[in-house]
């Protein structure tokens, strides 16, 4: 075989091998989850006198949901005299007036509520949270993004864990207000359930580090301060602060049985914008903190898991590279008469990569969904959506690695529900890279034709999901539609 062909195959197999390692890591998380699932966190004691709590509500142009959020906070089962509500408003639209009116109403109802409006967005969300901390003397602070509707019992279910002086943060699981709004939201709910049910539980209960998710959690203010405070040099200020606090010795608690419902993005471009921010921020955080983490005295198991956690999105550029190399590698492999050898390799990659993803999300659905078997039909779509995000998230990873700055783009909220209702007031336009997604879709469809012609059925299964993912994400992005059955007028 010619040297260039050997080089091509080795490169292709090397990419597959790295992707398989990240895929196999899901089996590790599943093992840790089932091994430690019985270690349910328990508060060491209960406060004799409940402590005062500040509730921070950062928002930017959230006219459709600000009243819903404030009303939910006003329904919290906690003594009014012990609650301070801070509306941290950086808005440039009618959100500010709506928030002012609602805050005035809460004050009339006996709540200690304040509306803090900034004329600039210095530091974006991190800057707003830091500004709010300077305006309170309370020891504990809870944070809710504008798309959340906290349950009344949230504070009483979390605050008692802080009777342990080493606990710096308590995070609860995200619920979903509009899971059945569309196929897109249904798949997102499965993605998030995997993260919150399996990943967080496995890491926290096995003694590894996990992260505050920016909302639906409560902090000890001293933990924030000792870790260096809110910083805005990454797009995931929550992930950054989480690792800094844990490196400083603070212990975190994750409560999978306590939920805070939230609204899922209902449009593809909004979903992609959110994913871009999370992917880029995780790589920025890895560049910032992994050197410090590996030179610390932490056990190797924490260091290794943190590395997988913070670098997981590096799989997206590798996924695109694999797609590009797939056709020439396939043509070279077809010259080999040993089809059995090809089949064994393809099958092993399928087990390590795709099967690990399916096992991971099936386990999550079994934990949160009594009718979990109904979710099995969504697994191919889940895989396709994950693949279809590769261009979007690879761009985010490369921007982070190249230290390319970009603003914090908030995710539009529509006050959407499971009936398909919502107010389409804000929208994110498609990025030009959506055309590249369609280019990958065409390219993979060609490879699928070659694989079917040569009866490579295992590879064909991959290619159907891969091509379908790029087709669906690219078309939905350019169309600017979510597949939702109905919309209410924004008027």
N, C-alpha and C positions, 0 to 999 in steps of 0.2 A: 504494500500500500504506500502511496506517495506520502512524503513527509507532511505536506500541507493538510492532507486528509487526516493523518494521525493527530496533528496539532488541533484540528477542528474538533475531532471527536473527544480528545482529552479535555478541551475547553468546555465543550457541551456537557460532558459527564461531570466535570468539576462544578459547574453551576448547579446541575441537578443534585449533586452531593450536598452542597451547602444548603440548598432549599430543603432537602430531605432532613438535614439536621434540625432546622427550624420546625419542620413538620413533626419530627420525632419528639421535639420538646413538649408538644401538646400531650403526648403520652406521659411525660414526666409530671406535668401539671395534674393530669387525671390521677396518677398514682398518689401524688401528694394530697389531692382532694379527698380521695376515698380513705387514705390512711389516717388523715387528721380531721375528718368531718365531725367526729364525735366531740372534739375539743371546742365546744360552744363557749364563747366569751361570757363571763359572768362578772357583774359588778361586785367588787369585794364587800361593799356595804352600801347603804343608802344615806343620802344627806338628811340630817335631822332638820335643817333649815335650808330650803332650796336656794341656790345661789342665783344672783341676777345674771341675765344673759342678753347680749346684744345680737340682734338679727340683722345682718347686712344683706341688702338686696341690690346688687349691682345691675345696672341696665343701660342700654343704649338703643333708643328708638324702638320701644316695645309697646306701642299704643294698643295693640290687639290683646295683650295679656297682662298688663300692669295691674288692672283692677282685680283680675282673678287671683293674682299672686298675693296682693295685699289683703284681700278678703280671706284667703286661706291662712295667712299668718295671723290674722285677727281671730281665727278659730282655734288657735293652738291652746291646748289644755295646760295652761301654766299661769300662775298668778300675774295679773296685769302689771302690778307694781314692780315685778321683777323682770319685766321685758322692756327692752329699748329697741325700737325699729328704726333702722337707718336705710332710707332710700337713696342709694348712691347713683345719681342720675347724670349721665353724660350726654343726654339726648339733644338732638338738634331739630326735633319735630314736635308734634302736639303731645307726645308722651309726657313732656314736662308739665304741661297744664293739667293733664289727666292725673298724673301722680300727685301734684299739689292738692287738687281737690280731694282725692281719696285720702291723703295723709291728714288733711284738715278734718275730714269726716271721722277718721280713727281717733284723732285727738279729742273730738267732741264725745266720742264713745268711751273715753277714759284711758286710751292707750298713750304711752310715751313714744310718739312717732315724730321723726324729723325728716325733712326733704333736703338733701344736700346736692346742689347742682353745680357742676364744674363747667366753666366756659371753654375748657380745653380737655383733650383726652390724653394728657401726659401719662405714659405708662399703661394706657388702656385699662383693662379690668384690674390688673395688679396695682396700678396707680390709684384707682378709685378705692380699692380695699384698704390700701395703706393710708389714704386720706381719712377714711372712716375710722380706722383704729386710733388716729390721733385725736378723735373727738369723743372717745369713750374711756371710762375707767374700769369697766367691767372685766372680770377675769376670764369670761368665756364668750366666744363669738361664733354664731352659726351663720352659714352662707347659703343662699338660695338664688339660683339664676332665675330669670324672668319666666321661663317656660315650666317651672315646677309648681306643684300644688301639694305642699307638705301636709301629711296627715296630722290630725289634732294631737296625737300622742307623741309626736317626734321628740320634743324636748325631754319629757319624762322618761322616754325609752333610752335616751342617750346620756343624759347628764350624770346619772349615778355612776357611770364608769370612771368619771373623773375623781371619784373618791380615792382612786389609786393615783398618788402624786406623780407617778412616772408616765401616765397616759397623757399624750399631747394632742391627740385627735381621734375622733370617732366618726367613721364613715358608714352610711347606710346604703342599701341597694336601691338602684333606680328602678322605678316602675314605669309603665307606659300608658299614657292617657289615650293614645290613638293608634294602638298596635294594629287594629283591623281597618285602618283608614284606607290602605292600599297594599298591594304586594310589596312595594318598596318599604313601607313602614313595618310590615310583618317580618321581612328579612332583617331589617335593622334591629328589631326587638330580639331576634335570635342572636345576632352579633353581640349585643349588649348583655344579654343573659349569660352568654359564654364568658364574657369578661367579668361580670359581677358575681356570678354564681360559682364558676370554677376557678378562674384566675385569682381573684381577690381572696376567696376562702382558702385556696391551697397555699398561697403565699403567707397570708396572715397567720393561719393556724399552724403552719409548719415552722414559724419563726423567721421567714424571709421578709424582706421589705415589700410593702405595697404602697399605693399612693392615694392621697385625697384627690377626688375627681372634680374639684372646682366648685362643687355645689352639693347640697344634701349631706353636709357634714358639720361638725362642731369642733372648734379648736380651743385649746388653752392658749390665751394670748401670750403668755410667757414663752411657750414653745415657738411661736412665730417669731418673737423678738430675738430669742437666743439663737435661732437658726439664721438670722440675718434679715428677717422681714420679707415682705413681698418684693420681688424683683421682676423687672420686665425685659430682661435680656433674652428671654425665650418666649415662644408663643404658648407654652404650657406652664404658666407660672405656678399652677397647682402641683404638677409633677415635680418641678424644680424644688419648690419649698418642701415637699414631702420628703424627698431624699436628703435634703440638707438637715431637716429636723431629725430624721432617723439617724443620720450620721452623727448628730450631736447627742444621741443617746435617748431621744424620746421614743416612747412606745406607742404604737397605733392599734386601734381596735376596729374590726370590721363586723358589722351586724347584718348578716345576710337575710335574717328573718324580719328585719324592719325595712320598709320600703318608702320611698318618696316618689310619687308618680310625676312624670314629665312628658312633655310633648316631643315627639320624634319629628325630624325634618320631613316634609311631605313632597318636596321637589328635589329632583336629582342634583341640580346645581347647588342647592343649599346643603344637601348631604355631602357632596364632594368638597365644598368649601370647609365644612366642619372636619372632614377627614384629612384634608390638606393641613389644616391648623394643628390637628393632633399629631399627624405623622411628622411634620416639620419640627414641632415643639419637642417631640420625644428625642429626635436626633440632636437637636440643639442642647437638650439636657444631658444627653450621653456625652457629647463633646465637653460640656462644662464640668460634669461631675464624675464620670467614670475614672479618670486618672486619680482623683481624690479618693474615690471609693476603693480602688485597687491598692492604694498605698496605706489604707487604714488598717486597723487591727481586727476588722470584722472577719468572721469565719468565711472560708472559701465558698461554702454553699450559698451564703448571702451574696457574695461578690458575683458568683457565676449566674445566679438567677437574675440579679439586677442587670447584668450584661445582656442576657437574653431579652429581658423586659424592655430595656431602653433602646436596643438595636433591632428589635423585631421588624421594624419597617424597612430596614435595609434589604429585606427580601423582595421588595417591589422592583427596584432596578434590576435585580438578578432575574426576576420573573420575566421582565421585558427582554433581557438579554437571551434568556432561554428560548423565548418565542422567536427571536430573530435568528438564532442558530438552529432552530428546529428543522427547517426545510433542508438546508445543506447537509446537516447531520443525518437526516432521514435518507437523503439520496445516497450518501456514502454508505450508510448501513445496509441499504438495499442491495449493494454489491456483494454483501456477505451472504452466502447461501445458508448459513446457520440461523434460521428463523427462531429456533428454540432459544438461542442465547439472547436474541433481541427481546423475546417474550418474557424471559426471566427478569431481565433488567427493568423493562417497563412495569412489570407486575410489582417488583420490589419498590419502585418509586411510588407507584399508586398506593401501596399499603402504608408507606412512611409519610406520604404527603396528604393525598386526598382522604384516605381512610381515617387518618388521625384527626383531620378537621371534622369529619362526620361524627366520629366517636365523641369528640369534644363537645359538639353542640347537641348531640342526642343526650349526653349526660346532663347538660344544663337544662334542657327541656324537661327531662324526667323529674328534676328537682322542683321546677316552678309551675309545671303545666300538667294537670291531672290527665288531660287528653293528649299527652305528649306524642302518641303514635300518629296523630293527625299532622304533626310537624314534619314527619319523615318526607312527605312529598315536597317540602320546601328545600331539602338539602341540595339538590342540583342547582336550584336558583341561588342558594346561599353561596355555593362555590363559584358560580358564574359572576355574581355581584362582586365577590372578593377579587376575582381576576380582573373584572372590568375596571376596577379602581386603580389598576397598576400604573397607568400613565399619570393619573392625577397624583397619586402618592409617591411615585418615583420622582416626579418633579419636586415635590415637597422635600424629599430626602436629599436630592442634589442641591437644592437651594440651601438647606441647612449645612451640608458638607462644604459648600462654597462660601458660607457666611453671607449669603444674600439676604438683605433685610426685606421684610414685608410687614404690612400693618396687621393688627388684630382685626379680622373680619368676623363680626358677630353672625350667628346663624339666625335667619329670619324665622319668626314665629307667627302662626296664623290662628291661634286659639282653635286648633283642629281637634276633632273627636272621632270616635269610631263610626259615626254615621256619615262621615265624609263631608261634614260641615267645616267651614273655616273662612277666614277673612284674608283674601289675597292682597295684602297691602304692600308687602315688601317682596322683592325678588332679586336674585343674583343671576346675572347674565352668564351665558355659556362662555367658557374660555376657548380660545382657538385650538387648544390641544384636543378638543373633542373631535376634531377632524382626524387627528392622529389616531384616536381610538378607533374610528371607523377604518382607518388604514390598516391597523392591526387586525380588525375583524375580517377584512377582505383577504389579507395575507394568510390568516389561520384557516379561513374557509378553503383556500387553495390547498393548503397542507392537508386538510381533512379529506379533500377529494383524492389526493395522492394516497393517503393512508387507507381509505376505503377501497380504492382500486387494487391495492396490494394486499387487502384483507388483513390489515394490522388493526384488529378490533379493539385491543386494550388502548392503544394510542388514540384510536378514533373516539373512544369515550371521553378521554381528556379533551380532545379537540372540539367536540360538540359543546362542552361546557365553556371552554376558553373562548371560542369564537362567539358563542351566544352571549357571554359576558361583555365582550367589547361591543358587539352589535347593540345590545340593550342599553348599556351605559352611554354610548356615543349618541344614539338616536334620541334617547330621553333627554340628554343634555342639550342638544341642539333644538329639540322641540320645546324645551322649557316646561315640560308637563310632568305630572306625577302619576298619572293613571287614576287619579281620584274621581269618584263618580259625580261629585257635586261641589260647588263652592257657593258660599254666601257672599253677597255684595259687601265690599269694604266700606261702603257709605254708612 
